[in-house]
């Protein structure tokens, strides 16, 4: 059951971009005698960050919401804390969203839901189980019980449709292969301490990143169960991690320390890339921009959607246009950059010296001084 809703639920739990840039946000009202949830649809993350009330449409649910995934540009998959999986139809032409099915499988809260590569979904629940769903028939296929405590999340392998991983409060990370007679195996023989809080596959590798309740990140080789690298990024429970779909080594993480981190994960180790402390309460959701690997947004219990732009990587060429959107262009070996009258960045060819085209009150990161000249070419 759902109805129109005018107020905003305070606890923002998850958000996700569609392929065309629309942003859906799921929220829960965790204050009071009765918990409820809401689904919000925004034109883009700019609208959500500028004014959380500025949604195209919204709807209320009878239970809190924990996770969301776009099945297509017109359909949503939503995980409910009542244990149900909801399918929503989205119409961006008349700005409407409508719940079309609601199916129960988990006895407790459904904590996460992820899509496989073959029209299925995998969910993790507080009832110690993971469930596999057929999205075409909108029916559950199987319910697997390999854990003995709350399952925080399950993440599907980016290439193998029958392969996924799960982590639990019981201290175990399980690798599931549904092609096997006994589908579950331990990532490590020992119970992990500190206990895992989230797992995610790194694209284009066999690596599995395991977050811990203490804020640590450990990269494992999923085939051998060996630790590759370890770092302490957060100071408290890590609630969610997401790799950029456009840059497979960039990992964003959020948690109960109100911080947002981006880490570059390579075979050589983990490198700090970005950190933000704009949130003032628990951070719960991460969504990478579908067409820009330098941008992502987060949401949390402070009722804010925050946009983040990564710093320039490796070269001294970067900029912002009048809409405060960063564009990063490659540097051609020298410190060459430029801006036109519309505040759009251009890179000029370098003539062997530092050549920059500046506009009023623009500070170039390559230089240590402020240039206040207007449309003048400087050759140093």
C-alpha positions in Angstrom: 0.0 0.0 0.0 1.2 3.5 -0.8 -0.1 7.0 -1.1 1.0 10.5 -1.9 3.3 12.1 0.5 4.2 15.7 1.2 6.9 15.5 3.8 10.5 14.1 3.5 11.5 11.1 5.6 14.6 12.0 7.5 16.8 8.9 7.1 18.0 8.7 3.5 19.1 5.1 3.0 20.0 4.5 -0.7 20.2 6.2 -4.1 20.9 5.2 -7.6 21.3 6.8 -11.0 19.4 5.6 -14.1 21.3 5.3 -17.4 19.8 8.7 -18.5 20.8 10.5 -15.4 17.6 10.4 -13.3 18.2 9.9 -9.6 16.0 7.8 -7.3 16.4 8.1 -3.5 14.9 5.7 -0.9 14.3 6.9 2.6 12.9 5.6 5.9 11.1 7.2 8.8 12.8 5.5 11.8 11.4 7.9 14.4 8.1 7.1 16.1 5.9 4.2 16.8 5.3 3.2 13.2 8.1 3.0 10.6 7.5 3.9 7.0 9.4 4.6 3.8 9.5 6.8 0.8 10.7 6.7 -2.8 11.7 10.0 -4.5 12.5 10.6 -8.2 14.7 13.6 -9.2 15.6 15.0 -12.6 19.3 14.6 -11.6 21.6 14.8 -8.5 21.9 18.6 -8.8 18.2 19.0 -8.0 18.4 16.6 -5.1 21.5 18.2 -3.6 20.2 21.8 -4.1 16.8 21.1 -2.5 15.8 17.7 -1.3 12.1 18.8 -1.6 12.5 19.4 -5.3 11.6 15.9 -6.5 9.7 15.2 -9.7 7.4 12.8 -7.8 7.4 10.8 -4.6 5.4 8.0 -3.0 5.1 6.4 0.5 5.5 2.8 1.5 4.3 1.0 4.6 7.8 -0.1 5.6 11.3 1.4 5.6 13.5 1.0 2.5 17.1 -0.2 2.6 18.3 -0.5 -1.0 17.3 0.3 -4.6 18.4 -0.8 -8.1 17.3 0.3 -11.5 16.2 -2.8 -13.6 15.8 -0.6 -16.6 15.0 3.1 -17.3 11.4 2.5 -16.4 11.6 -0.1 -13.5 13.0 -0.1 -10.0 13.8 -2.8 -7.6 13.5 -1.8 -3.9 14.5 -3.8 -0.8 12.1 -3.3 2.2 12.9 -3.7 5.9 9.8 -5.8 6.1 11.6 -8.6 4.1 9.8 -7.9 0.8 11.1 -7.1 -2.6 9.2 -4.3 -4.4 9.1 -3.6 -8.2 8.2 -0.1 -9.2 7.3 1.3 -12.6 8.7 4.7 -13.4 7.3 7.1 -16.0 9.5 10.2 -16.5 7.2 11.7 -19.1 4.3 12.3 -16.6 6.6 12.1 -13.5 4.9 9.1 -11.8 6.1 6.1 -9.9 3.9 3.1 -9.0 4.4 -0.1 -7.1 3.5 -3.1 -9.3 4.5 -6.1 -7.2 5.5 -6.9 -3.6 6.9 -10.3 -2.8 8.1 -11.7 0.5 11.0 -14.1 1.0 13.0 -12.9 4.0 11.4 -13.2 7.5 13.5 -10.2 8.7 14.6 -7.0 7.1 16.0 -7.2 3.5 19.3 -5.4 3.9 20.5 -5.3 0.3 19.6 -6.2 -3.3 21.9 -6.6 -6.3 21.3 -7.6 -10.0 23.0 -10.5 -11.7 23.9 -10.4 -15.4 21.0 -12.7 -16.4 17.8 -11.0 -15.3 18.0 -12.2 -11.7 18.6 -10.5 -8.3 20.2 -11.5 -5.1 19.1 -10.2 -1.7 20.6 -10.4 1.8 18.4 -10.5 4.9 18.5 -10.3 8.7 17.0 -13.8 8.8 20.6 -15.2 8.1 19.7 -16.0 4.5 20.4 -14.9 0.9 17.7 -15.2 -1.7 17.8 -15.4 -5.5 14.9 -13.9 -7.5 13.7 -14.2 -11.1 12.9 -10.7 -12.3 11.0 -11.8 -15.4 8.4 -13.8 -13.4 8.8 -11.6 -10.3 9.1 -14.7 -8.2 11.7 -16.0 -5.7 13.8 -19.0 -7.0 15.6 -20.1 -3.8 16.6 -19.2 -0.3 20.1 -20.1 0.9 21.1 -20.4 4.5 24.8 -20.5 5.0 25.2 -17.9 7.7 24.3 -18.0 11.4 23.6 -14.3 11.9 22.5 -11.1 10.1 23.6 -11.0 6.5 24.6 -7.4 5.8 24.9 -7.6 2.0 25.4 -9.8 -1.0 27.2 -8.6 -4.1 26.9 -10.2 -7.6 30.0 -10.9 -9.6 30.2 -8.4 -12.5 30.7 -11.1 -15.2 29.6 -14.5 -13.7 25.8 -14.7 -13.4 25.9 -17.7 -10.9 28.6 -16.2 -8.7 28.1 -13.9 -5.7 29.5 -13.1 -2.3 27.9 -12.4 1.1 29.1 -11.2 4.5 27.5 -11.6 7.9 27.6 -10.6 11.5 28.8 -14.1 12.2 32.2 -13.1 11.0 32.1 -15.1 7.8 32.4 -14.1 4.1 30.9 -16.7 1.8 31.5 -17.2 -1.9 28.5 -18.7 -3.7 28.6 -20.6 -7.0 25.1 -21.8 -7.9 26.6 -24.2 -10.5 28.1 -26.3 -7.7 26.3 -29.1 -5.8 27.4 -27.4 -2.6 27.2 -23.7 -3.7 28.8 -22.0 -0.6 32.4 -21.9 0.5 34.3 -19.8 3.0 36.5 -17.0 1.7 38.9 -17.7 4.6 38.9 -20.7 6.9 39.1 -18.4 10.0 36.3 -16.3 11.3 37.2 -12.7 10.4 38.0 -10.4 13.3 37.0 -7.6 13.2 33.8 -8.9 11.7 32.9 -7.9 8.1 30.3 -5.3 7.3 30.2 -5.1 3.5 31.6 -6.9 0.5 32.0 -5.9 -3.1 33.7 -7.4 -6.2 36.3 -5.3 -8.0 35.4 -5.3 -11.8 37.7 -7.0 -14.2 39.5 -8.9 -11.4 39.0 -11.8 -9.1 39.4 -9.5 -6.1 36.9 -9.1 -3.3 37.0 -6.1 -1.1 35.8 -6.7 2.5 34.9 -3.9 4.8 35.0 -4.3 8.6 32.9 -3.0 11.5 36.0 -1.1 12.7 36.3 0.9 9.4 39.1 -1.2 7.7 39.3 -2.2 4.1 40.9 -5.5 3.0 41.3 -6.7 -0.5 41.3 -10.5 -1.0 42.0 -12.8 -3.9 38.7 -14.6 -4.0 40.2 -17.8 -5.6 42.8 -18.3 -2.9 41.4 -16.4 0.1 44.6 -14.5 0.6 44.8 -10.9 1.7 46.4 -8.6 -1.0 46.2 -5.2 0.8 44.8 -3.7 4.0 44.1 -0.1 5.1 42.2 1.8 7.8 39.9 4.2 6.0 37.1 4.8 8.4 36.9 4.9 12.2 33.5 3.1 12.5 31.2 0.6 10.8 31.4 0.8 7.0 27.9 0.6 5.6 28.4 0.6 1.9 31.0 0.5 -0.9 30.8 1.0 -4.6 33.3 0.7 -7.5 33.0 3.3 -10.2 31.5 1.7 -13.4 33.8 3.8 -15.5 37.0 3.5 -13.5 37.2 0.0 -12.0 40.0 0.9 -9.5 38.1 3.7 -7.8 36.2 2.6 -4.7 33.9 4.8 -2.7 33.0 3.9 0.9 30.7 5.4 3.5 29.9 4.6 7.1 28.8 5.5 10.6 31.7 8.0 11.0 29.9 10.4 8.7 32.9 10.4 6.3 33.1 9.6 2.6 36.3 8.1 1.2 37.5 7.2 -2.3 40.3 4.7 -2.6 42.3 3.6 -5.6 42.6 -0.2 -5.5 45.4 -1.7 -7.5 47.7 -4.7 -7.4 50.3 -2.5 -5.6 47.9 -1.6 -2.8 45.4 1.0 -1.8 45.9 4.7 -2.4 43.9 7.6 -0.9 42.2 9.7 -3.5 39.4 11.7 -1.8 37.8 12.4 1.5 34.7 14.4 2.5 33.2 15.3 5.8 30.1 17.2 4.5 27.6 14.8 6.1 26.7 15.4 9.7 25.1 12.0 10.4 25.4 8.4 9.3 26.1 8.1 5.6 24.2 5.3 3.9 24.0 5.6 0.1 26.5 5.9 -2.8 25.8 6.4 -6.5 28.5 7.0 -9.2 27.5 9.2 -12.1 26.7 7.0 -15.2 28.8 9.1 -17.6 31.5 10.8 -15.5 34.0 8.8 -13.6 35.0 11.8 -11.5 31.5 12.5 -10.0 29.4 10.6 -7.5 26.8 11.5 -4.8 26.0 10.2 -1.3 23.1 10.4 1.0 22.6 9.9 4.8 20.6 10.3 7.9 21.2 14.1 7.8 18.6 14.2 5.0 21.1 15.5 2.5 22.2 14.4 -0.9 25.8 15.6 -1.4 27.6 15.8 -4.7 31.3 14.9 -4.8 33.9 15.7 -7.6 37.2 14.0 -7.5 40.4 16.1 -7.7 42.5 16.1 -10.9 44.4 12.9 -11.2 48.0 13.2 -12.2 48.0 16.5 -14.2 47.3 20.1 -13.4 44.4 20.7 -15.6 40.9 21.0 -14.1 38.1 23.4 -13.8 34.5 24.2 -13.0 31.8 25.8 -15.3 29.2 28.2 -14.2 27.0 25.4 -12.9 29.7 24.3 -10.5 30.3 21.0 -12.5 33.9 19.9 -12.8 35.4 19.0 -16.1 38.8 17.2 -16.1 40.8 17.4 -19.3 44.1 15.7 -20.0 47.3 17.7 -19.9 49.5 17.4 -23.0 52.8 17.2 -21.1 52.9 20.8 -20.0 50.9 23.1 -17.8 48.5 24.2 -20.5 44.9 25.2 -19.7 42.3 27.7 -20.7 38.8 29.1 -20.2 36.5 30.8 -22.8 34.0 33.5 -22.1 31.4 31.0 -21.1 33.6 29.5 -18.4 34.2 26.3 -20.4 37.6 24.8 -20.1 39.9 24.5 -23.1 43.4 23.1 -23.4 45.8 25.1 -25.6 48.9 23.5 -27.3 52.1 24.1 -25.4 55.0 25.9 -27.2 57.7 24.6 -25.0 57.1 27.0 -22.2 54.3 27.4 -19.7 51.5 28.9 -21.7 48.1 29.6 -20.0 45.0 31.5 -21.1 43.5 33.1 -18.1 40.3 34.9 -17.2 39.5 37.2 -14.3 40.2 35.7 -10.8 41.1 32.2 -12.0 43.7 30.3 -10.1 45.6 27.6 -12.0 46.7 24.7 -9.7 50.1 24.5 -11.6 51.1 28.0 -10.4 51.6 29.6 -7.0 50.1 33.0 -7.8 46.7 34.5 -8.7 46.3 35.8 -12.3 43.8 38.6 -12.6 44.2 39.3 -16.3 41.4 39.0 -18.7 41.8 37.3 -22.1 45.5 37.7 -22.2 48.1 35.1 -23.3 51.0 34.7 -20.9 54.2 33.0 -21.9 56.7 32.5 -19.0 
